Amino acid sequence: MRDLTIIALSIITAIILAKTEALAGVFAYAQEWKFLGSFLSGMFFVSVFTAAPAAVVLFKIAASNSIWTVAFFGGLGALIGDLLIFRFIRDSLVEDARWFIGKTKQERFISIFQLKLFRRLIPFIGALVVVSPLPDEIGLAMMGLSKMKTAVFIPLSFALNFVGILLVGLIAQV
């Protein structure tokens, strides 16, 4: 119940921010500070609710600054955002999903996750989703369900988001 409340509050907050355009003001201010602006935009770049305005800000910052700097600081911000989502999914939602599934179905559910093919394929597909323009939450859920270790997730998330933001920067400079 706690997790559903957190998700509902997050969605309500995102809707309020979008309707009041408060987020647009924050992003407009962030453009003036290329390091901090890239970092904050990177944090918002990972969520389905804030990815579009964050991508626009990263695009504008990269158009007039070094794309490597924007990608680096944006990647660090995206790593922080991804890490928060990843830890929430891995530590909380997986247990909730198991609770909702009945015992006989739970055994079937767990056996799917124990297949070697699943353990290797799902994190790879999740990584492809993170580097793509699709919402990171989908890829992070795949990585979290595969029980990827945080020590593996951190450099992978940074590298994937760095490449994704670098692509935004390359498009901005063309």
C-alpha positions in Angstrom: 0.0 0.0 0.0 2.9 2.3 0.8 4.4 1.8 -2.6 1.1 2.5 -4.4 0.7 5.7 -2.4 4.2 6.8 -3.4 3.5 6.1 -7.1 0.2 7.9 -6.9 1.7 10.9 -5.3 4.5 11.0 -7.9 2.0 10.9 -10.7 -0.1 13.7 -9.1 3.0 15.8 -8.6 4.1 15.3 -12.2 0.7 16.3 -13.5 0.6 19.4 -11.3 4.1 20.4 -12.4 3.1 19.9 -16.1 -0.1 21.9 -15.7 1.4 24.8 -13.8 4.5 24.9 -16.0 6.6 25.2 -12.9 9.0 22.6 -14.3 9.5 24.7 -17.4 10.6 27.6 -15.2 13.1 25.4 -13.3 14.5 24.1 -16.6 14.7 27.6 -18.1 16.8 28.7 -15.1 18.9 25.5 -15.3 20.0 26.4 -18.8 22.0 29.3 -17.5 24.2 26.9 -15.4 25.6 24.4 -17.8 27.1 22.0 -15.2 24.2 22.1 -12.7 21.6 22.5 -15.4 23.0 19.4 -17.2 23.0 17.5 -13.9 19.5 18.4 -12.9 18.2 17.8 -16.4 19.9 14.5 -16.4 18.0 13.5 -13.2 14.7 14.4 -14.9 15.8 12.8 -18.2 15.1 9.3 -16.8 11.4 9.6 -15.9 8.6 9.2 -18.4 6.9 12.2 -16.8 9.8 14.6 -17.1 11.9 13.2 -20.0 10.6 15.5 -22.7 11.3 18.9 -21.0 14.6 17.6 -19.7 15.6 16.5 -23.2 14.8 20.0 -24.5 16.9 21.6 -21.9 19.8 19.2 -22.5 19.4 19.9 -26.2 19.6 23.7 -25.6 22.6 23.4 -23.3 24.4 21.1 -25.7 23.8 23.5 -28.6 26.0 26.1 -27.1 28.4 24.1 -24.9 30.7 21.0 -25.0 28.5 18.0 -25.7 31.0 15.9 -23.7 30.6 18.1 -20.6 26.8 18.1 -21.0 26.8 14.3 -21.4 29.1 13.8 -18.4 27.1 15.9 -16.0 23.8 14.9 -17.5 24.9 11.2 -17.2 25.8 11.7 -13.5 22.3 13.3 -12.9 20.6 10.5 -14.8 22.6 7.9 -12.8 21.2 9.4 -9.5 17.7 9.4 -10.9 18.0 5.8 -12.2 19.6 4.6 -9.0 16.6 5.9 -7.0 14.2 4.2 -9.4 16.3 1.0 -9.5 16.6 0.7 -5.8 12.8 1.3 -5.4 12.0 -1.3 -8.0 14.5 -3.9 -6.9 14.0 -3.6 -3.2 10.3 -2.9 -3.0 8.2 -3.6 -6.0 9.6 -7.1 -6.6 8.5 -8.1 -3.1 5.1 -6.5 -3.7 4.7 -8.4 -7.0 5.5 -11.7 -5.3 3.0 -10.9 -2.5 0.2 -10.3 -5.1 0.8 -13.6 -6.9 -0.6 -16.7 -5.3 1.6 -19.4 -3.9 1.2 -21.8 -6.8 1.5 -19.1 -9.4 4.4 -17.6 -7.4 6.4 -20.8 -7.8 5.9 -20.6 -11.6 6.7 -16.9 -11.5 10.0 -17.5 -9.6 11.0 -20.4 -11.9 10.8 -18.1 -14.9 13.3 -15.7 -13.2 15.7 -18.6 -12.4 16.2 -19.6 -16.1 19.7 -18.7 -17.2 18.4 -17.3 -20.5 16.1 -14.9 -18.5 18.9 -13.8 -16.2 21.1 -12.9 -19.1 18.6 -11.6 -21.6 16.4 -9.4 -19.5 19.2 -7.1 -18.2 20.5 -6.7 -21.7 17.1 -5.7 -23.0 16.7 -3.4 -20.0 20.0 -1.7 -21.0 18.8 -1.2 -24.5 15.7 0.5 -23.2 17.7 2.8 -20.9 19.9 4.0 -23.8 16.9 4.4 -26.1 14.4 7.3 -26.0 11.9 5.0 -24.2 11.2 5.6 -20.5 14.0 4.4 -18.3 11.5 2.9 -15.8 10.8 0.0 -18.2 14.4 -0.9 -18.5 15.1 -0.3 -14.8 12.3 -2.7 -13.9 13.9 -5.4 -16.1 17.2 -4.9 -14.5 15.7 -4.8 -11.0 13.7 -8.0 -11.6 16.8 -9.7 -12.7 18.4 -8.8 -9.4 21.3 -7.0 -10.9 23.8 -5.9 -8.3 24.1 -2.2 -7.6 27.8 -2.3 -8.2 27.1 -3.5 -11.7 24.2 -1.2 -12.2 26.0 2.1 -11.4 28.6 2.1 -14.1 26.2 0.6 -16.6 23.5 3.2 -15.9 26.1 6.0 -16.2 27.5 4.7 -19.5 24.1 4.2 -21.0 22.7 7.6 -20.0 26.0 9.3 -21.1 25.6 7.8 -24.6 21.9 8.7 -24.7 22.6 12.3 -23.7 25.6 12.5 -26.0 23.2 11.6 -28.9 20.9 14.4 -27.8 24.0 16.7 -27.8 25.1 15.5 -31.2 21.7 16.2 -32.7 21.7 19.7 -31.1 25.0 20.5 -32.7 24.0 19.4 -36.2 
